[in-house]
Amino acid sequence: MTGAPHALLRLDDAVRPAWCGDGLFLPDLQLPQWRAPGTARAELLAPGGGRVALLRRGDDGGWTAHPDLQQAAAALLHEDRIQPRRPPHWRMGDLYQQIPGRLRFAARRMLANRQWSADEFPRWPLDGAMDALRHLLSLAGEDRLARLAWPEGKRWVLALTHDLDTPQSYSAALRMVRAEARLGMRSTCFMVGRHLREDDGGARSLRDWGAEIGLHGADHGHGTPFETPDTIGAALDELGPVIGRLEIRGFRAPSLLTTGALFAALAGRFEYDSSTPSSDRGGVAAPVRGCGTVFPFWRREGVLELPPSLPLDDTLRLRGSGAAQAMAFWEELMERIAARGGLAVLTNHPEPHLSGDPRWLEAYEEFLRRLSRRADVWISPLAGIARWVKQNAGE
């Protein structure tokens, strides 16, 4: 492993989920020794060689987790180890988008190639240790959202989401939404507040075809998350009329750049957030980041998080993937998420230099046709998933 010291998570067969293999690594949680009645069925092997029991089973068959495990898991989910960074262009607001998309993307590629690391926590493209840890907590009754039963007995759930960073993405987004609708699917389109306030005709067209509209920031600048919660909240409240008119329920931060101040402002204003990736590399917030899970979780600020659990299209293009290769990669990861009974959140950008490229549009439409033949998945906009979780998870 590279980066900070990692600890090995070891599970007995009695607690190991069917999808779970060996080689599960977590950051060193530095948990104190825990001695209690019952047999240890899961333990953490620290970098220095020490062992700490994480889960015990009593003589009565009940499960008890380490008293500090829930707090340690929450620190990982909330990315407490990450210090979000201001990108060099943050003072420009969203004026940086006036630079042609292909030039911005080329600059990102050069930066990402210097920062890439796949094996740091959370492992890319899909981590397993965090969900194994949440499974242990669920056995002890301390994490209800890690063991969800989806509607109609479906094995897993999928959300198709599109980030519309600029108005240049609207026509490709409409083509995607129409293709989805013809196959009985509905998606979520995250749109920038400033653009909606200037003209919400594009959003209304997308809604006419069944799409949910989410808010992709008041603007697409990268300075907002570093303001105070009151300042961020005031900017969101100015969008009240358009939020009400388009029935916006969810939020996704531009470039997935988040801070505690941003989440504090979202609490009470939105039903869910979808800004904390399961695993990301080379992003704006940090070179290596992610919550590590493919299940929803409650943020300490009181916001329900629905993590983008599949690598974004721009990340795959940075890695050199072509359209067909990216779709196949997503499908491979969906199978792994389905095995966990988790939430797959697919995110693309209908911008002309990304998924709005004609080759990527055609590949996406073929991907949808393959997806439509699956009977084991519930496909829903994120607002519907958030509603289901809140109504059925006992929270």
Secondary structure, 3 states (H helix, E strand, C coil): CCCCCEEEEEECCCCCCCCCCCCEEEECCCCCCCCCCCEEEEEEECCCCCEEEEEEECCCCCEEECCCHHHHHHHHHCCCCCCCCCCCCHHHCCHHHHCCHHHHHHHHHHHHHHHCCCCCCCCCCCCCHHHHHHHHHHHCCCCHHHCCCCHHHCCEEEEEEEEECCHHHHHHHHHHHHHHHHCCCCCEEEECHHHHHHCCHHHHHHHHCCCEEEECCCCCCCCHHHCCHHHHHHHHHCCHHHHHHCCCCEECCHHHCCCHHHHHHHCCCCCEECCCCCCEECCCCCCEECCCCCCCEECCCCCEECCCCCCCHHHHHHCCCCHHHHHHHHHHHHHHHHHHCCEEEEEECCCCCCCCCHHHHHHHHHHHHHHCCCCCEEECCHHHHHHHHHHHCCC
